[in-house]
């Protein structure tokens, strides 16, 4: 059993809050089962700033901005905000691209995977299997000596630029200049009231920075430590609260068919989430955690976030993203290229013990 | 920070640049041809295009809608054929053909036409769109799904399986979620 200290309860509270707000944001207007989905939000934001032209997927999601600024507030209050970076910037940038590709082929980030699962969507079970397998392979890679290098405190304000970018997003969200696109139909036209979304994002960003809670880290710690891992209890709290909230809001629909934003291509769901799990372990966190770390001044995570934005544009422009109709040929190839990318980096970035 | 002349000059320059940006955006400085350019604002262009597209489709296909309302199905199918020569791959032809085929009892092909139309253009299941046919598609799924499942219990044919797959696709799109 874990130590039931203050940090443990903070993690449990963070997990429960993420689960609850993930369901409530959908209840308040976000797309079904997508109350919180970092990859979908990134795709929407990329579309809004003109990185793709799918007119049904364009909206600057206030939750993302909230995550960053909540994390900044917490990091500044705790004296943890430091510009740091310098660890394999380009592989991290490309990892961000492939994280979104993996998520887009599955239709959702790891948070959405659990939101879909707790809403009764049985198509996610194979995605969960993929995520666990990917995290397991990632752990094995780390133990074999794969790592992208040390992240060091840096001179200058490199950690300020991604928060500055999101400040710009906040400004254009409110000012709505003509070059920003907002969908009038489609899933991006569905959103909770702006201030609700922003407040929820700020609250969750603050909590996630303090607790270090994220889905893939919870899975990783569970595989490493079993029930002694506090993050695993956070994930359990997330799941229990989300199930109850889904039932209370009438969003629970147990079944394999007719689920919102899902498809039945099990192999590709498995591989997509496997890629996300594997990459997340190597770069130190899933898409949500990368955004929180970018809010702490981590320029390496900032590179991942920039890669995610570019990936958000590419998956829509290049027809990589899966739909309820299934996974496109380009989506399948992109996941395989992603797996190739991690395999090659595992070779290039492996430190072998000297003989 | 900002302890020597170099830093102070840079700080002053930063403030100056911010003030100029604010004045420019606030319209206090002559913005050259901006008023002309803003007439071609991309968001206005896009909204116009989308609405014009929907209006064009509804107007162009109106005769087919009328024939369907009058139950002149054969005539409507012929008219759709002529439209398809002019506008190949247009989802509106598919959705109308689906509607005619369902009315004529050709359920499997009708469902396939509806699914193909929604794959091409999600506006048909979107309540906010002027092309919205959500109620019609919901009714189709609710009526056909039990029948198709029932028929699959007795005889399994590739066409019935295909219809079931198409119905599940439509059901999933009706359920919402991210696209």
Interface residues (C-beta under 8 A of the other chain):
Chain A: X31 X32 X33 X34 X37 X40 X55 X56 X57 X107 X108 X112 X178 X179 X180 X181 X182 X184 X185 X186 X187 X189 X190 X253 X257 X258 X259 X260 X261 X262 X263 X264 X321 X323 X324 X325
Chain B: X38 X41 X42 X43 X44 X46 X47 X50 X119 X122 X123 X126 X128 X129 X168 X169 X171 X172 X173 X174 X175 X176 X177 X178 X179
